[in-house]
């Protein structure tokens, strides 16, 4: 029986288009325009580098001073809420 190969999944063009972080988000990820996918990766790299993922509940992110500004003053958000809050700090 011939094996059928799955068609390769196409990347969402909206995720590949560079976006410009505002000054608040630039403090975390830098000020150069990057794709949304790369932006998310940079935020996660920052979270891991500074050990901001909650030890007991891994879906929670604890904010340091820079992330607190991005999170609208909240000291802890869920990883799902984080994505929405980050979107408010980019210009397409």
C-alpha positions, -999 to 999 in steps of 0.1 A, spaced: 0 0 0 14 34 -9 18 58 20 0 91 15 20 120 26 1 148 44 1 181 26 25 205 43 7 229 65 10 265 52 21 291 76 -4 318 84 8 349 64 -4 372 93 21 355 116 50 361 92 43 398 86 67 420 106 51 440 134 66 470 153 67 466 191 58 498 210 83 513 236 68 493 264 72 459 247 105 469 231 120 469 267 114 432 267 119 421 230 139 449 214 127 476 191 133 460 157 102 449 137 97 411 139 70 386 129 44 377 155 58 342 157 93 356 165 78 381 189 61 353 209 94 333 209 113 364 222 88 369 250 90 332 260 129 334 259 127 364 282 103 346 306 125 315 307 157 336 311 143 354 341 124 324 355 90 341 354 69 310 347 51 300 379 66 269 395 34 254 407 10 264 380 30 264 347 2 282 327 8 313 349 34 340 341 47 361 370 56 396 358 88 415 366 88 453 362 92 452 324 65 426 319 42 443 344 41 473 321 33 451 291 6 433 311 -12 465 320 0 466 356 -10 430 364 16 410 384 4 376 371 -14 365 339 -22 332 322 -1 324 291 -33 328 270 -41 362 284 -4 372 278 -8 367 241 -38 390 240 -20 417 261 11 416 239 -11 422 208 -20 456 223 16 466 221 23 461 184 17 481 153 12 462 120 
